Amino acid sequence: MAITTAMIKELREATGAGIMDAKRALEEVDGNIEKAKDYLRQQGLAKAGKKADRAANDGLIDTYIHAQGRIGAMVEVSCETDFVARTDDFKQLAKDVSMQVAAMSPRFVTRDQITDEQWVELEREFGDRESAAKAVVLSEQAFIKDPKKSTGDLVTDAVAKMGENIVIRRFARFELGETTADN
């Protein structure tokens, strides 16, 4: 099948891929747009894996306030350069992550932050480890704007699109009237 500029444009608008990446993906799957999206996603996962060891010491802190000021979240999202940190795509990623934290009350960024003792408690609370992880680990929670993706998938897609390692470093969530161990 002949790959047209309209097909390339459609795929680029849907995925944010570069012209040559979009053309290559369409050629690889004989012009099928949906298969090309999957192909680019797989390529993005491969790119993200290669970038995971690179230092991400720049980025930004973003906040989200919800429910007339009753719930708030603050997140630190890191990338490799201030150039990427200033882009609208990166700012939107940080805003989406802070909104996710406000809405879903995660307790951990990744699984590796959970101690063995905490796993025991979480498994008791949620029934099993997978259910617990999907409930309390930010990177494994279903993304509130697109439940077919996890928040981790959102970050992986951003790595593929922006070409830099991106890491959610930490977050804090506040809810008016909530008590903590400190008070």
Protein Blocks (a to p, Z undefined) as FASTA:
>chain_A
ZZdfklmmmmmmmnopafklmmmmmmmnnopaklmmmmmmmmmmmmmmmmmmpccfbdcd
ddddeehhiaccddddddfbfklmmpmklmmmmmmmmmmmmmnopabfblklpcfklmmm
mmmmnopaklmmmmmmmklpccfklmkbcfklmmmmmmmmnopacddfbdcdddehiacf
kZZ
